[in-house]
Amino acid sequence: MGHPTFVYGRPITPNTKPSTVELHKEFQSTGVTIIQGELSEHEKLVSIIKQIDVVISVLGAPLLLEQLKIIDAIKIAGNVKRFIPSDFGCEEERITALPPFQSYLDNRKKIRTATEATGTPFTFVSSTCFGEYFLNFLFHSRDQQSEELTIYGSGQAKAVLTSEEDIATYTIKVANDPRTCNRIVFYRPPRNIVSQLDLASLWEKKTARYFKKVFVSEEEIVKLSETSEHPHNVRAAILHSIFVKGGTTNFELREDDLEVSKLYPDFDYTTVDHLIDVFLANAPNFEHAAL
Ligand SMILES: NC(=O)c1ccc[n+]([C@@H]2O[C@H](COP(=O)([O-])OP(=O)(O)OC[C@H]3O[C@@H](n4cnc5c(N)ncnc54)[C@H](OP(=O)(O)O)[C@@H]3O)[C@@H](O)[C@H]2O)c1
């Protein structure tokens, strides 16, 4: 989108995954400046942040509190015009989850509070599922020869599935938008609101296959969240919030809430229907009825 971009990432070592090395090369080829460093290198972090206006954190969920180091550096640098912490999920102010997931949401709240305390302009982004991530989880990660499909809960709760690329694009728009300063922004594009049963029927239509639905009850999911080892307990609790309780859609947006598809009506987002087409086209083991 034309913004000069820096990526602060962990140093490449002989143990770095080849995919990360490739990603660095890909970023560099598009003009991104990669700075190799650790979050614990405070002086380095401050000196990089002094050169930029907008900080977007994408640290993984287990590391959310590590963002306090970024917040400290932002405070000292004193020049940041917008900070977007790593949220990108259920809205922590509007849902209550089972304990293993609630502890992540509580960490997110701590990061929001610490962000607000710096006085740095911020935007909190939330309330969507990563589309391809969840298509992969629901349909692709299972035995592809299987005629069965696992449905969590009744399958009727609605979730928002947004393509990762669109989430990235919206986030960059939001980061540069005066309307979103010091606000929460919801990602709820209307054509991406679907239940698991909606998804299953789209999937069946597009693959010309029929799957026997195997329902996992809410009680079983709650039990899994209580008895499984980490991180399976967290996964069960997340599935419970999103697909049993409908945690990305089960609250009304208020009149003054900001939602991305309304903020940027001209942006042609990827509908979930199209996202499945793209997913199937990239998944060689699935026959796509339309191909
Ligand atoms: N809504 C959804 O459906 C959904 C789904 C997934 C994730 N999310 C959210 O998206 C955000 C990013 O999650 P993710 O799954 O993409 O995270 P991730 O893959 O675990 O990691 C994201 C980044 O954190 C870096 N990282 C990992 N360990 C680190 C360490 N010790 N020190 C410094 N950097 C480290 C990784 O660097 P390397 O590349 O060097 O490993 C990577 O760039 C989180 O807020 C998560 O909750 C949402």
PDBQT file of the ligand as one rigid body, heavy atoms in Angstrom, charges set to zero:
ROOT
HETATM    1  N1  LIG A 301      -8.670 -14.943  14.952  1.00  0.00    +0.000 N 
HETATM    2  C1  LIG A 301      -8.030 -16.020  14.595  1.00  0.00    +0.000 C 
HETATM    3  O1  LIG A 301      -8.603 -16.924  13.972  1.00  0.00    +0.000 OA
HETATM    4  C2  LIG A 301      -6.573 -16.146  14.898  1.00  0.00    +0.000 A 
HETATM    5  C3  LIG A 301      -5.887 -17.291  14.487  1.00  0.00    +0.000 A 
HETATM    6  C4  LIG A 301      -4.519 -17.358  14.767  1.00  0.00    +0.000 A 
HETATM    7  C5  LIG A 301      -3.892 -16.302  15.435  1.00  0.00    +0.000 A 
HETATM    8  N2  LIG A 301      -4.612 -15.224  15.827  1.00  0.00    +0.000 N 
HETATM    9  C6  LIG A 301      -3.991 -14.079  16.519  1.00  0.00    +0.000 C 
HETATM   10  O2  LIG A 301      -3.049 -13.469  15.635  1.00  0.00    +0.000 OA
HETATM   11  C7  LIG A 301      -1.928 -13.014  16.364  1.00  0.00    +0.000 C 
HETATM   12  C8  LIG A 301      -0.677 -13.660  15.783  1.00  0.00    +0.000 C 
HETATM   13  O3  LIG A 301      -0.782 -15.063  16.006  1.00  0.00    +0.000 OA
HETATM   14  P1  LIG A 301       0.042 -16.170  15.168  1.00  0.00    +0.000 P 
HETATM   15  O4  LIG A 301      -0.612 -17.476  15.388  1.00  0.00    +0.000 OA
HETATM   16  O5  LIG A 301       0.282 -15.658  13.795  1.00  0.00    +0.000 OA
HETATM   17  O6  LIG A 301       1.374 -16.157  15.971  1.00  0.00    +0.000 OA
HETATM   18  P2  LIG A 301       2.696 -17.043  15.797  1.00  0.00    +0.000 P 
HETATM   19  O7  LIG A 301       2.689 -17.719  14.488  1.00  0.00    +0.000 OA
HETATM   20  O8  LIG A 301       2.860 -17.871  17.011  1.00  0.00    +0.000 OA
HETATM   21  O9  LIG A 301       3.839 -15.971  15.865  1.00  0.00    +0.000 OA
HETATM   22  C9  LIG A 301       3.711 -14.691  15.326  1.00  0.00    +0.000 C 
HETATM   23  C10 LIG A 301       5.025 -14.002  15.410  1.00  0.00    +0.000 C 
HETATM   24  O10 LIG A 301       5.587 -14.075  16.721  1.00  0.00    +0.000 OA
HETATM   25  C11 LIG A 301       6.992 -14.291  16.572  1.00  0.00    +0.000 C 
HETATM   26  N3  LIG A 301       7.552 -14.955  17.732  1.00  0.00    +0.000 N 
HETATM   27  C12 LIG A 301       7.277 -16.190  18.185  1.00  0.00    +0.000 A 
HETATM   28  N4  LIG A 301       8.021 -16.444  19.273  1.00  0.00    +0.000 NA
HETATM   29  C13 LIG A 301       8.772 -15.336  19.519  1.00  0.00    +0.000 A 
HETATM   30  C14 LIG A 301       9.722 -14.965  20.506  1.00  0.00    +0.000 A 
HETATM   31  N5  LIG A 301      10.062 -15.789  21.501  1.00  0.00    +0.000 N 
HETATM   32  N6  LIG A 301      10.297 -13.738  20.428  1.00  0.00    +0.000 NA
HETATM   33  C15 LIG A 301       9.966 -12.904  19.431  1.00  0.00    +0.000 A 
HETATM   34  N7  LIG A 301       9.082 -13.201  18.468  1.00  0.00    +0.000 NA
HETATM   35  C16 LIG A 301       8.477 -14.400  18.516  1.00  0.00    +0.000 A 
HETATM   36  C17 LIG A 301       7.080 -15.183  15.369  1.00  0.00    +0.000 C 
HETATM   37  O11 LIG A 301       8.377 -15.063  14.850  1.00  0.00    +0.000 OA
HETATM   38  P3  LIG A 301       9.023 -16.229  13.948  1.00  0.00    +0.000 P 
HETATM   39  O12 LIG A 301       8.427 -16.021  12.593  1.00  0.00    +0.000 OA
HETATM   40  O13 LIG A 301      10.459 -15.901  14.063  1.00  0.00    +0.000 OA
HETATM   41  O14 LIG A 301       8.635 -17.540  14.558  1.00  0.00    +0.000 OA
HETATM   42  C18 LIG A 301       6.027 -14.617  14.446  1.00  0.00    +0.000 C 
HETATM   43  O15 LIG A 301       6.541 -13.600  13.623  1.00  0.00    +0.000 OA
HETATM   44  C19 LIG A 301      -2.204 -13.355  17.831  1.00  0.00    +0.000 C 
HETATM   45  O16 LIG A 301      -2.791 -12.250  18.449  1.00  0.00    +0.000 OA
HETATM   46  C20 LIG A 301      -3.194 -14.494  17.745  1.00  0.00    +0.000 C 
HETATM   47  O17 LIG A 301      -4.023 -14.608  18.871  1.00  0.00    +0.000 OA
HETATM   48  C21 LIG A 301      -5.930 -15.123  15.563  1.00  0.00    +0.000 A 
ENDROOT
TORSDOF 0
